């Protein structure tokens, strides 16, 4: 009888709760989808996802580089609220320094991470009966207490830091892959996108149809390889290697883009797109297409991708090109197919959206909302403002207005007529500038007054 009741509960849970496959790419620029048509990119599977779902054209991240941006995705909170508002990175590699094992053990990359008091999407969904898997770039810290198995995930295969070599899986000479809580070099020499594809498919095949599944697939592609180029340590090589990709994909772009580096960038995107296609086929084969939410976004603006036109700027900057990213969502029968929305949305909306779809929630203070009604077209976005800070660089958007402050660069821009942020209206619209700066100050005060979180806050 107990077995029958448990089986009945499992059947009800599987039928009621949707699977969620959340895919995030690394440094993929706003225009870098084939369906957009401005570049010769080959992304048939992402294009199919967009054709069967909704593509967002005014979708923002919370920070113009990876660690804080991904922290917000996992917690639903501004970086300034969850505490992870800067990079967890060993900067000495910029100067060709190769860390010894002893040095690395006490370095920022091994000792800093997302505060253990923060509730992740994994924590929330695991408590609700989901099988939770994390594959790829974790970037929330590498000490055991920070790794995915301690943050709500049943399964983890990937790297805990923010960038690796695509073949050696080392970060500037340091082996960086984990299976669960243990470092591994079992796949050294295999292109890492293929490894992440394999592990994701295995996780889905194990759980689809048996219980609701949450897969967080965080690619490191098409980020540049975190590896020393020949001559770096002697000071001869000043230029990083860039993106790595298999030759069969690079060959697709030779003669179509301006140089070999850009060909490798495009190739990495297409290889990643093939992985998307494999996931979609597994879901379809399991009969779970209509019960599966696919979400796709990039963690920040493009870098090494040629340009982000029509947007200005790139990764690490407060211009639109650093903060506005591609976004696609598909949930057959729940959101329309083939729709493009320009509603004001951000990555802060994804945590509460997944919580609502899964019929669960958290008591934590979240900074976003459920965007499903917006994607469905039944309501407009309630978001009217968004704020950013990266050390001394600041940015804010209120409605159509965008304020940027980056040292001597910046100004006030009307995005409704000036998406490229070319015409500074600070002098023509001083009252708008004053209002948006006041709202930024109020937001900053709210963040400072929130319960402090590590690793950077002084408390």
ZISULQUI-V803574 format. One record per backbone hydrogen bond with DSSP energy under -0.5 kcal/mol. CO is the residue of the C=O (numbers start at 0). NH is the residue of the N-H. E is the energy in kcal/mol with one decimal. If there is no record, write none. Layout:
CO&NH&E  CO&NH&E
This chain:
0&4&-2.4  1&5&-2.5  2&6&-2.6  3&7&-2.6  4&8&-2.4  5&9&-2.1  6&10&-2.5  7&11&-2.3  8&12&-2.3  9&13&-2.6  10&14&-2.2  11&15&-1.9  12&16&-2.4  18&292&-3.1  19&21&-0.6  19&214&-2.6  20&22&-0.6  20&294&-2.5  21&216&-2.6  22&296&-1.6  23&218&-2.0  24&26&-0.6  24&298&-1.8  26&28&-0.6  26&302&-1.2  28&31&-1.9  30&32&-1.5  32&35&-1.2  32&36&-0.9  33&36&-0.7  38&40&-1.0  40&42&-0.8  42&46&-2.4  43&47&-1.9  44&48&-2.3  45&49&-2.3  46&50&-2.4  47&51&-1.7  49&52&-1.0  49&337&-0.6  52&338&-1.9  53&328&-2.4  54&340&-2.3  55&326&-0.7  57&344&-2.3  58&324&-2.6  59&346&-2.2  63&315&-2.7  64&68&-1.2  65&69&-2.9  66&70&-2.2  67&71&-1.8  68&72&-1.6  69&73&-2.0  70&74&-1.3  71&75&-3.1  73&120&-1.4  75&366&-2.6  77&80&-1.4  77&81&-2.5  78&82&-1.5  82&84&-1.3  82&455&-0.9  86&88&-0.9  88&90&-0.9  89&92&-1.2  90&93&-2.2  91&94&-1.6  91&96&-1.7  92&95&-1.7  96&98&-0.6  99&103&-2.8  100&104&-1.7  101&105&-0.6  102&105&-1.0  103&106&-1.4  106&109&-1.4  106&110&-1.5  107&111&-2.3  108&141&-0.7  114&117&-1.9  117&119&-0.5  119&123&-2.1  120&124&-2.7  121&125&-2.5  122&126&-1.6  123&127&-0.6  124&129&-2.3  125&128&-1.6  129&131&-0.6  130&132&-0.5  130&213&-2.9  131&153&-1.9  131&154&-1.5  132&215&-3.0  133&156&-1.7  134&217&-2.8  135&137&-0.8  135&158&-1.4  139&113&-2.0  142&145&-2.3  142&146&-0.9  143&146&-0.9  146&149&-1.9  147&150&-2.0  147&152&-2.1  150&122&-0.7  154&133&-2.5  155&179&-3.0  156&135&-2.2  157&177&-3.4  158&137&-3.1  158&138&-0.6  159&140&-1.2  163&225&-1.0  164&168&-1.4  165&191&-2.0  166&188&-3.4  168&175&-2.0  169&164&-2.6  169&171&-0.7  170&173&-1.4  172&174&-0.6  173&170&-2.8  175&159&-0.8  176&183&-2.5  177&157&-1.9  177&179&-0.5  178&181&-1.6  181&178&-2.7  184&187&-1.5  186&189&-2.4  190&193&-0.9  190&194&-1.4  191&195&-2.6  192&196&-2.1  193&197&-2.4  194&198&-2.5  195&199&-2.1  196&200&-2.4  197&201&-2.1  198&202&-2.0  199&203&-2.4  200&204&-2.8  201&205&-1.6  202&206&-1.4  203&207&-3.0  206&209&-2.4  206&210&-1.5  211&130&-2.8  212&19&-3.1  213&132&-2.8  213&215&-0.5  214&21&-2.9  214&216&-0.8  215&134&-2.5  215&217&-0.8  216&23&-2.3  216&218&-0.8  217&136&-4.0  219&222&-1.9  220&25&-2.7  224&226&-1.6  225&171&-2.4  228&231&-2.1  230&235&-1.7  230&236&-1.7  231&234&-1.4  235&237&-0.7  237&239&-0.5  241&224&-2.8  245&248&-1.2  245&249&-2.0  246&250&-2.7  248&251&-0.9  249&252&-1.8  249&253&-0.9  252&255&-2.4  252&256&-1.4  258&262&-1.9  259&263&-2.1  260&264&-1.8  261&265&-2.5  262&266&-2.3  263&267&-2.3  264&268&-1.7  265&269&-2.2  266&270&-2.5  267&271&-2.0  268&272&-2.3  269&273&-1.9  270&274&-1.2  271&275&-1.7  272&276&-2.1  273&277&-1.8  274&278&-2.0  275&279&-2.4  276&280&-2.0  277&281&-1.9  278&282&-2.2  279&283&-2.1  280&284&-2.7  281&285&-1.8  282&287&-2.5  283&286&-1.7  287&290&-0.6  288&291&-1.4  290&18&-2.9  291&293&-0.6  292&20&-3.1  293&329&-2.4  294&22&-3.2  295&327&-2.3  296&24&-2.4  301&314&-1.9  304&306&-1.4  307&310&-2.4  311&320&-3.0  313&316&-1.8  318&321&-2.0  318&322&-0.9  319&322&-0.7  319&323&-3.1  321&300&-1.9  322&60&-2.0  325&297&-1.0  326&55&-2.4  327&295&-2.6  328&53&-3.0  329&293&-2.6  330&333&-2.4  330&334&-1.9  338&54&-2.5  340&56&-2.5  342&344&-0.7  344&59&-2.0  345&348&-1.5  346&349&-1.3  347&351&-0.6  348&352&-1.6  349&353&-2.6  350&354&-2.5  351&355&-2.2  352&356&-2.4  353&357&-2.2  354&358&-0.7  354&359&-2.9  355&358&-0.9  356&17&-0.5  363&365&-0.6  368&370&-0.6  370&374&-2.4  371&375&-2.5  372&376&-0.7  372&377&-1.9  372&378&-1.1  373&376&-0.6  383&398&-2.7  385&396&-2.8  387&394&-2.1  389&392&-2.3  392&389&-2.6  393&404&-2.6  394&387&-2.8  395&402&-3.0  396&385&-2.0  397&400&-2.5  399&414&-2.8  400&397&-2.5  401&412&-2.7  402&395&-2.1  403&410&-2.1  404&393&-2.7  405&408&-2.4  408&405&-2.7  410&403&-2.5  411&424&-3.2  412&401&-2.5  412&414&-0.9  413&416&-1.5  413&417&-1.9  417&420&-1.9  421&423&-0.7  424&428&-2.7  426&429&-0.5  428&432&-2.1  429&433&-2.4  430&434&-1.8  431&435&-2.5  432&436&-2.2  433&437&-2.0  434&438&-2.1  435&439&-2.0  436&440&-2.4  437&441&-2.0  438&442&-2.4  439&443&-2.7  440&444&-2.2  441&445&-2.1  442&446&-2.4  443&447&-2.5  444&448&-1.6  445&449&-0.8  446&449&-0.8  452&456&-0.8  453&114&-0.7  456&458&-0.9
